[in-house]
Amino acid sequence: MLATNGKITANKAIPHEFDVLPKEIQNVMGLLDEQLRVEITDGRILVGHFHCLDRDQNLILTDTTEFRCPQDSTFAPSVRSLGMILIPGRHVRKISRRADS
């Protein structure tokens, strides 16, 4: 998506503007609404749809599910639905695109 005159416009509607953006931005924009798997520094794994990235590399995911695998093997892994979340960029360890999205 691109902002033009204060309005948000889908990048497919204005390909000439999309093409002049740096490749890095085009790559990030290509991930919009894709399902991402994000590993964070405390060991949790978050899977959700990519919604936004800011200049500080904070991520916003929607329809997010959290997977927590405890260090102690006596506890079972837990799964919970979180909805829309913000992940501070400093806590992101690894981001990967889900193959089945």
N, C-alpha and C positions, 0 to 999 in steps of 0.2 A: 504494500500500500504506500501511496505517496500523498503528502499533504500539498494541496495546491489551493492558494487563496483561502486558507483556513478550513478547507474541506478535505476529507479523506477520500481518496479515489483508488479503486483497485488497480494494481499495476498492469493488468492485462488490458485495461481500457486506454492506457497511455504508454504504449511500448516505446515510443521515441524518448520519453523522459527516463524510463527504466534503463534503457541501453546506455545512457550517458553516466549513470551512477558507477562508482567504483565496484569492481568485481566482488570485493568483500561484502559490500552492502547488498548487492544482487544475490549473493549466496545466502545471506541471512534472510532476506525477503523471500527467497525460494522455500524456506523452511516454515513460513507462516502456516498455521493450522496443521502442520505435520505432528505426528506423535513422537515425542522425544523421551529418552531415558536419561535421567540426570542423577549422577552419584554425587553426594555431598560429603563434606568432611567428617561428619559424625557417623558415617556408614550407611545412612538411609539411602534408598533408591526411590526416586520419584518419577512416575510415568504420567505424562499429560500432553495436551496439545499446546504447541508453542504459540504464544499470543503476542509477546512483546520483549524487547531487549533495549535497555537504555545505555547511555554512555558509560556508566559504571559497571556494565555487564550484569546488572540485575535482571533476572529472568521472570517473566510471568507465564505461568502455565494454567490452562483451564482443564476441567474434567480430570483432575489429578488424583492418582492413587499412590499411596505411600506403602513401601515394602520395608519392613524393619527385620533384620536378621540379627538377633542378639549374639553377643560374643560367647555367652555361656550356653552350651549346648543343651542344658536342661530345660530351657524355655523354647517354645515353638515360635517360628517366625510369625509376625503379625502383619496384617494388611488392613488398611483403612482408606476410605474415600475422603479426600480433602476439598475437592471442588477447585476454585481459583486460588492460586497461591503466588506469592512473590518469594523468589529465592535470591538472597544477596549474592552478588557475584563472587565475593571473597570466600563463600562456602562451597562453590561449585568445584568439584574435583574432575568430573568427566561428563561429557554430553555425547550421546549417540542417538542416531535416528533409528526408530523402530522399523524393522524389516517388514512387518505386517501392517503398516499404516497406509 
